[in-house]
């Protein structure tokens, strides 16, 4: 028998074989990456982040945090209602109970305070300013694209809340083109760092969109253990 080397095989056949092999390698790599992400997602983010603790008493702020704390734009710290009350009982009304900076007197001074921190690439301030643009607060005109720019930069700098907010707008298509895969990516990034509502929403996606009921329950169990009651 005469053996036919690759050099004597039709060039098109060689290319087809090479393309199929490359496609198989890519598929295998994608499967491994997806498996690795799933393992990291389910094994991390089981504790709330340090930023969820009051900087004065160091206790985790009860959920929902917006109800049980107030953000101080001077230092971008969430101070729990208990510590705010304690400060007021000591006569501290017009200063931040944490950093003692005088409280802004109006929208313009509050906006200037936030923008000053944004200029120094403060991720929390970028996230907060994005919220103001999204909701047209502090005298700003509503500008969702600008809000998305700020949230995106804040997320790149490590803001978990910015990841969550990007998920909301991309999943709903609010002020931008709907992009559910991108939304889920941001929820995953936030969940792996302990963001409770992002973890809950991943469970909702698995339950409502994908029909993965057991996986949905796993996500919800994690969020419930961290105090999420919805």
N, C-alpha and C positions, 0 to 999 in steps of 0.2 A: 504494500500500500504506500501511496505517496502522501506524506503529511503536508498539509497546507498551512503555512505560517500566516501570521497576521498581515505580513507584508503583501501576501498574495490574495487576501480576502478583499471583497469590494469595499471601497472607502466608505460608502453610505452605511454598510452593515457595521463597520467598526464604530462610526459615529453614533449609530443608534444604540449599540451595546454600551458605549461610554455614557450616553445621555441617560439610559435606564439605570446604570450603576450610580451615577451622580444623583439622580432623583431618589433612588432608594436610600442613599447616604443622607440626603437632606431630610427625608421623611423620618429616618431613624433618629437623627439629631433633634428634630422637632419634637418627636415623642419623648426623648430623654429630657429635653428642656421643660416640656410640659409636666413630666413626672417630678422633676426636681422642684419646679415651682409649686406644685401641689403639696409636696412633702414639707417645703418651707412654710407654705401658707397654713397648713394644719398644725405645724409644730411650734410656731412662733406667734407672738402677739396675744398671749393669753393673760397678760397683765396690762393695766392701763399705764400710759406713759407718765413720766415725771411731770410733764406740763399740766397734767390733770390735778395736781396737788396744789393746795393753797400755799403760797410762798411764805406765809406768816406762821400758820399753825402746822403746816406740812401734812395735813390730812387730805385724803382724796376728796375732791368736791363731789357731792351727790349729783347723780344724773336726774334730769338733764342739767348740764352745767350752766346754761343760760338762765335758768330759773334760780339756781342756788349760788350764783356768784356774779361778779361784775368785772368786765375787762377794764383795766386802767391804761389809758392810751399813753401815759407818760413813760411807763416801763413795760407795757404790753404783758402785764401779769393778770391772771384771773385770781381775784381775791374773794374768798368765800364770804357769804352774807354774815356769818357769825363774827368774823374778824372785822368786817366793816362796822357792824353794830358795836363791837367792843371799842373800836377806835372812836366812834361817835360818842360813846358813853364817857370817854376820856377827853372829850371836847375837840376831837380832830374831825372837822367837817369840811374844810376847804383845802385839804391836802390829801395826797395819796397815803393811805395807811401803811403802805409798804416802803415806798422810796421817799415819801414826804414832799414830793413835788407839788406845787400849788395846782389845784384842779383848773382845767380850762374854763374860761368864763363864758364862752360862746362857741358856735359852730366853727367860726373862722380860726380861732385859737386852737381848737381841738384838731382841726384839719392840718394846721401848720405843725402841730406837735407830731402827728402821724407821718406827715411828709418828711420831716426832719429825720425820723428813724428809717423811713424808706430809702432816703438818700445814702444811708450808711449800710444798705442791703440787709436790713433786719427782716427776716422771713415772716415773723409774726405781724409786723407792721404792714408788709406787702399784702398779706392775706386780709388784714383788717381793712386796708384801703380798697382792696378789690371788692369787699362786701359793700363798702360805701358807694362805689361806682355802680355796682349791680342794683342796689336799692335806691339810688339817687338820694343819699343822705349827706348831711353837712354842707348843703348848698350845691352839691355836685349834680350835673346832668347825668341821667342814666346812660351808661356806656358799658354794655356787657362785653364787647370785644376787649376794651381796656381792662375790665375786671379779669377776664381770662388771661390776659398777658401777665398781670400781677400775680394771679394764683399760680400760673405756670412757673414763673420765676421763684415764687415762694416755695413751691413743691420741690424744685431743683435744689433749693437751699435747705430742704429738710422739713418743711411745714407739713405735718400730717393733716391738719385742717384744710390746707389748700388742696391736697390730694382729694379729700372728700368733696370739697366744693366743685372741683373740676368734674368729678364723677357725676354729680347732680346735673350740671348743665349739659354734659355730653350725653347722658342717658336720656334726658328729657328733650334735648334739642332746644333748650331755652336760650335764645339769643345767639345760637350757633347751629351748625349742622349736626344732626343726631349721629352719634358714633358710640354705639353700645360697647364694642370691644375695648375702645379706649377708656370708657367709663369704668368698665370692670377692672381694667389694669390699675386705674387709680384707686379703686376700692381695695384691691388686693394689696397695693403698696401701703395704704393706710392701715389695713387690718393687720398686716404683719408687724406693725409698730404699735399695736394695741388700741386702735381707734374702734370704739365699741359699735357705733352706728354703721360704720363701713362693714364690719363683720356681720352684723344683722342683715344688711342689704345684700351681701353676697349669698346669704341663706335664702333670701327672697328670690334672687335671680335663679338659684339652683332649683328652687321649688316651683316657681311660676313659669319660668322660661325654659328650663332644661328638663324638668321632670325628675330631677335627682333628689328624691325626698330624703333619703338617708343622709346624704351629704348636707342637705339643707339643715337637718336637725343638728348635725355636728356643729355647723356654724352657729346656730341659734343657742346651742348649749354653751359654747364658748362665750358668746355675748351675754347670756343670762348670768353666768358665773361672775362676770365682771360688773354686774349690776344693771344691765339693760332690761327693762321690764315691759317694753312694748309688745 
